[in-house]
């Protein structure tokens, strides 16, 4: 049996959002340390460099051709992003108790 039969939706909503207001203020680097100005990444062990070299040597032509196919597509997408600006980001158009409507580039997300 779910708790929703005993507690109203507004009480559940209030209880679930009240904890969010008690969080300490911060910035995104508190979640992603790599964004801190003083971040110094630790290099991976040498075995990873060796593995990467082996994979590349084994598949050099395929990897190079794949990259060459990717670049025009990537350039095309970058141009779309430049043209649309912040409109490429998902945004909420409407929130109801039944559903939330999201859109990216004016295409609804279901």
Residue pairs with C-beta under 8 A, 6 or more apart in sequence:
3 12
4 12
9 97
28 35
29 35
29 36
33 39
34 41
56 63
80 88
81 88
84 105
87 105
87 106
88 104
88 105
89 104
90 102
90 103
90 104
90 109
91 102
91 103
92 100
92 101
92 102
93 101
93 102
93 103
94 100
94 101
95 101
101 108
102 108
102 109
103 109
